Amino acid sequence: MKTTWTKGLDAQGEADIKASFKSSTVVRARLMEICEDKVSSSLSTNTNQYDSPNWCYQQADSVGYRRALNEIISLLEK
């Protein structure tokens, strides 16, 4: 569990978050699978996109989307 989860919380809040995190292994695993599937599907390349004058913006958005999903995955890991 990353310290991001408990940063800024009092002792009781930290204990509550840790207990909830520990008891949610099935939900966290499923959410990680969903995020990983979304990362994989966002990697597909449509060659028609290269013809778009906005290709660089679409690419930047795609990279940012994957980076955000990977950050969520890392927060869900033990």
N, C-alpha and C positions, 0 to 999 in steps of 0.2 A: 504494500500500500504506500503510495507516494504521500509525502508530507503536505502536498498541495491540498489534500482533503481536509486536513486539520489545522492548517495555517490560520491564525487569528482567532481560534475558538478557545473558550474557557475549558477547564478540565472536564466538566460534565458534557459539553458539546463534543469534545474530542472522544470521550468514551462512547457516546451515542453513535457517532459516525463510524468508529472502529467496529462496534458491534453490528451495525447495519451492513457495513462493507463485508464483514466476515460471513454474515448470514445470507448474503445475496450472490453466492457463487454461480448458481444456475442462471440467474438473470444476467449477471455480468458476462458470463461465457457466451450466452446467446447474443447479447448486444455486441460483443467483440466480433462474433461471426458475421453479424449483419454489417458492421462497419468494414470488415475485411472484404466482404462481397462487394460493397460499394466502391472500395478502393480498386479492386480488381476490374470492376465494370467501367470505372472511369479511365482506365488505361487504354481502352480500345481507341484506335486511331481511325478516324473517318477521313479518307484522302480528300474528300470534297471540302473539308474545312480549310485546307491549304489555299484554296482559291478565294477565301474570304478576306477582305481588307482588314477585318477585325481579328484575324487569326492570333496575333500576339496577345491580345486581351483575353481571348478564349483560352489560350494556353496558360496564361498567368492565373486565370480563375481556376482552371483545372488543377494546377499545381497547388494552389492555396487550399482547395477543397480536400485534396489528398493529404496535405500536411495537417489540416485540422482533424480529419478522420484518424490519422495516425496518432495524433496527440490524445484523442479520446481513447483510443485503444490502449495507449500506454498508461492512462489514468485508471483503466479498468483492470489492468493486470495486477497480480499480487505483488 
